[in-house]
Amino acid sequence: MGAFYVIIAVVIGLPLLALVLLPAVVRVVRDYERLVVFRLGRCIGEKGPGLVFLIPIVDHPVKVDLRELYLSIPHQTCITKDNAPISIDFLIYWKVVNPTLSVLKVRDFAGASTGIATTTLRAVIGDILLDDVLAKREAINQVLRVKLDEVTERWGVKVTSVEIREIQPPHEVQVAMNRQMAAERERRATVTEADGKREASVKVAEGEKQAAILRAEGAKQAAILQAEGARQAAILNAEGYAMALEKVYAAARAIDSKTMSLQYLEALKVLGSGPATKFVLPMELTRLVEPFIGHATRATEE
């Protein structure tokens, strides 16, 4: 009867024991994880991803995350090179590149990194002027990353980036910065207004110049056209006068001495009908009336 109960206990206990020991024997390791296995206290290396079989009680696994993680470093008060206290907080992005070293070489990476980051930050800021701290944030990030990476490399950890989130200068410095910013904006506004007025003056002068050029061109074209018109009119007048002279000359060649004599007699008649008592006669008149005098003399003698 006792043997029967022993058999029943063994039959029931073995599955229960298997269920209890199964998680300690078989582990499922994700692709972004590794298991650093210690066997009887000695590190035998890293295993994974996938199914990993362990010896219960003998093997002790330590899970390591290979994904990129970050540490938030709270506000740290630092003294700049020109003795100005400022408060800075920043982020550290890091990832494990050697899981075995990250387990063997450092116990608390987050705490160790925080301590190194704060001391490194104070050392870096202490060599920089306040204005450079405010203006060269990217350069400070790079210096911090390099210095932290030099320390964390022996832990199997790579610092990928350091990003300063906020820099808080003293209140007096903030007030001075606000005044400086206001003065700078006022200066820019004044410069912009002056540039606008200058450009407007240049545009107006350029417009007046173009208008004067156009007016001069117009006056020049008008004078040319007027001179051309006057020249054409003079040519036409001269041609008309020449044609008139030619016609007069042609008509004068067709007139004989008798016709001219008759014209002179008509002129004498007109002179005689006037109230004047003195007449001035040209000498050619005697030669013109000689034929008439001769005809009159011959008629009287007959």
C-alpha positions in Angstrom: 0.0 0.0 0.0 2.8 2.4 0.8 4.5 1.6 -2.5 1.3 2.4 -4.3 1.2 5.9 -2.8 4.9 6.4 -3.7 4.2 5.6 -7.3 1.2 7.9 -7.4 3.3 10.7 -5.9 6.0 10.1 -8.4 3.6 10.1 -11.3 1.9 13.3 -10.2 5.0 15.0 -9.0 7.2 14.5 -12.1 4.9 16.7 -14.4 4.6 19.3 -11.7 8.4 19.3 -11.3 8.8 19.6 -15.1 6.4 22.5 -15.2 8.3 24.2 -12.4 11.7 23.6 -13.9 10.8 24.3 -17.5 11.2 28.1 -17.3 14.6 27.6 -15.8 15.6 25.1 -18.5 14.2 26.7 -21.7 14.3 30.4 -22.4 13.0 32.2 -25.5 15.3 35.1 -26.3 14.0 37.8 -28.6 16.1 39.2 -31.5 17.0 42.4 -29.7 18.0 40.5 -26.5 21.0 38.4 -25.4 21.5 36.1 -22.4 24.9 36.3 -20.7 25.1 32.9 -19.0 27.1 32.2 -15.8 27.7 28.5 -15.0 28.7 28.0 -11.4 29.8 31.6 -11.3 31.9 31.5 -14.4 30.8 33.4 -17.5 30.5 31.0 -20.5 29.4 33.7 -23.0 26.2 35.1 -24.5 23.4 33.1 -26.1 20.4 33.9 -28.3 18.3 34.9 -30.0 15.8 32.0 -30.2 15.5 29.0 -27.9 18.2 28.8 -25.2 18.6 25.7 -23.0 20.0 26.1 -19.6 21.0 23.7 -16.8 18.7 24.4 -13.8 20.5 25.7 -10.6 23.8 25.4 -12.4 23.3 28.2 -15.0 22.4 31.7 -14.1 21.4 33.9 -17.1 21.5 37.7 -17.2 19.3 39.4 -19.9 20.8 42.3 -21.8 18.7 44.6 -24.1 20.5 45.6 -27.4 18.1 48.3 -28.3 19.1 52.0 -28.2 18.1 53.5 -24.9 18.4 56.9 -23.3 19.2 58.5 -20.0 17.7 61.7 -18.9 20.2 63.8 -16.9 18.4 66.3 -14.7 19.4 70.0 -14.4 23.0 70.4 -13.5 24.4 73.7 -12.3 27.7 74.5 -14.1 30.1 77.4 -14.0 31.3 78.8 -17.3 34.7 80.1 -18.1 33.6 83.7 -17.3 32.2 82.6 -13.9 28.5 82.6 -14.9 26.3 79.9 -13.3 24.0 78.1 -15.7 21.7 75.1 -15.4 21.7 72.4 -18.1 19.8 69.2 -18.6 20.4 66.8 -21.4 19.7 63.3 -22.8 22.2 60.5 -23.5 21.4 57.9 -26.2 23.3 54.7 -25.9 23.2 51.0 -26.8 25.0 47.8 -25.8 27.5 46.6 -28.4 29.1 43.9 -26.2 26.6 42.2 -23.8 29.3 40.3 -22.0 31.4 43.4 -21.1 28.2 45.3 -20.2 27.5 42.7 -17.5 31.0 42.0 -16.3 32.5 45.5 -16.3 29.8 47.7 -14.8 27.1 46.9 -12.3 24.7 49.9 -12.8 25.3 51.4 -16.2 22.6 54.1 -15.8 24.0 55.3 -12.4 27.6 55.2 -13.6 26.7 57.0 -16.8 24.8 59.7 -14.9 27.8 60.3 -12.7 30.3 60.5 -15.6 27.9 62.7 -17.6 27.5 65.3 -14.8 31.3 65.5 -14.1 32.1 65.6 -17.8 29.5 68.3 -18.4 31.0 70.5 -15.7 34.5 70.0 -17.1 33.4 70.9 -20.6 31.3 73.9 -19.6 34.1 75.2 -17.4 36.3 75.7 -20.5 33.6 77.7 -22.5 32.4 81.2 -22.3 28.7 81.9 -21.5 28.0 83.3 -25.0 29.6 80.2 -26.6 27.6 77.9 -24.4 24.4 79.6 -25.6 25.4 79.7 -29.2 27.4 76.5 -29.7 25.0 73.9 -28.4 25.8 71.4 -31.2 29.5 71.6 -30.6 29.0 70.9 -26.8 26.8 67.9 -27.7 29.6 66.5 -29.8 32.3 67.1 -27.2 30.2 65.4 -24.5 29.4 62.4 -26.8 33.1 61.8 -27.5 34.2 62.1 -23.9 31.4 59.8 -22.6 32.1 57.3 -25.4 35.7 57.1 -24.4 34.7 56.0 -20.9 31.7 53.7 -21.8 33.6 51.9 -24.5 35.3 49.6 -21.9 31.9 48.7 -20.6 30.8 47.4 -24.0 28.4 50.4 -24.5 28.3 52.9 -27.3 27.1 56.4 -26.7 25.4 57.3 -30.0 24.3 60.9 -29.2 24.1 63.6 -26.6 21.4 66.2 -26.8 21.1 69.3 -24.6 17.5 70.0 -23.9 17.5 73.3 -22.0 20.1 75.9 -20.9 18.9 78.2 -18.1 21.3 81.2 -17.6 21.0 83.4 -14.5 18.1 85.8 -14.2 20.3 88.9 -14.7 21.7 87.3 -17.9 18.2 86.5 -19.2 17.2 90.2 -18.6 20.3 91.4 -20.4 19.7 89.0 -23.2 16.1 90.2 -23.6 17.3 93.8 -23.8 20.0 92.8 -26.3 17.4 90.9 -28.4 15.0 93.9 -28.3 17.9 96.3 -29.3 18.9 93.9 -32.1 15.4 93.7 -33.4 15.0 97.5 -33.3 18.3 97.8 -35.2 17.2 95.3 -37.8 13.9 97.2 -38.2 15.8 100.5 -38.6 18.1 99.0 -41.1 15.2 97.4 -43.0 13.4 100.7 -43.0 16.5 102.6 -44.2 17.0 100.0 -46.9 13.4 100.4 -48.0 13.7 104.1 -48.2 17.0 103.9 -50.1 15.5 101.4 -52.6 12.4 103.6 -53.0 14.6 106.7 -53.6 16.7 104.7 -56.2 13.5 103.5 -57.9 12.1 107.1 -58.0 15.4 108.5 -59.3 15.5 105.7 -61.9 12.0 106.4 -62.9 12.7 110.1 -63.3 15.8 109.3 -65.3 13.9 107.1 -67.6 11.1 109.7 -67.9 13.7 112.4 -68.8 15.3 110.1 -71.3 11.9 109.4 -72.9 11.1 113.1 -72.9 14.4 113.9 -74.6 13.9 111.2 -77.1 10.4 112.5 -77.8 11.7 116.1 -78.2 14.5 114.9 -80.5 12.1 112.9 -82.7 9.7 115.9 -82.8 12.5 118.3 -83.8 13.7 115.9 -86.4 10.2 115.5 -87.8 9.7 119.3 -87.7 13.0 119.9 -89.5 12.2 117.3 -92.1 8.8 118.9 -92.6 10.3 122.4 -93.0 12.9 121.0 -95.4 10.2 119.3 -97.5 8.1 122.5 -97.4 11.1 124.6 -98.5 11.9 122.2 -101.3 8.3 122.3 -102.5 8.2 126.1 -102.3 11.5 126.4 -104.2 10.2 124.0 -106.8 6.9 125.9 -107.1 8.8 129.2 -107.4 11.1 127.8 -110.0 8.1 126.5 -112.0 6.4 129.9 -111.7 9.6 131.7 -112.9 9.8 129.3 -115.8 6.3 130.0 -116.8 6.8 133.8 -116.5 10.0 133.5 -118.5 8.2 131.5 -121.2 5.4 134.0 -121.3 7.8 137.0 -121.4 9.6 135.4 -124.4 6.4 135.3 -126.3 5.7 139.0 -125.8 6.9 141.4 -128.6 7.8 145.1 -128.4 4.3 146.2 -129.5 2.7 144.4 -126.7 5.1 146.0 -124.3 4.4 149.4 -125.8 0.7 149.0 -125.3 1.3 147.9 -121.7 3.4 151.1 -121.2 0.6 153.2 -122.7 -2.0 151.6 -120.4 0.3 152.4 -117.6 0.6 156.0 -118.7 -3.2 156.3 -118.9 -3.4 155.1 -115.3 -0.8 157.6 -114.3 -2.5 160.4 -116.1 -5.8 159.7 -114.4 -4.3 160.3 -111.0 -4.1 163.6 -109.1 -0.3 163.8 -109.3 1.4 166.6 -111.2 4.8 165.1 -111.5 5.8 161.9 -113.1 9.0 160.0 -113.3 9.3 158.0 -116.6 12.0 155.5 -117.3 14.4 156.2 -120.2 13.3 153.0 -121.9 9.8 154.5 -122.3 11.1 156.8 -125.1 12.4 153.9 -127.1 9.2 152.1 -126.7 7.0 155.0 -127.9 9.2 155.9 -130.8 7.4 153.6 -133.2 4.1 155.2 -132.2 5.6 158.7 -132.6 6.9 157.7 -136.1 3.5 156.4 -137.1 1.8 159.6 -135.9 4.3 161.8 -137.7 3.9 159.9 -141.0 0.1 160.1 -140.6 0.3 163.9 -140.2 2.5 164.4 -143.2 0.2 162.6 -145.4 
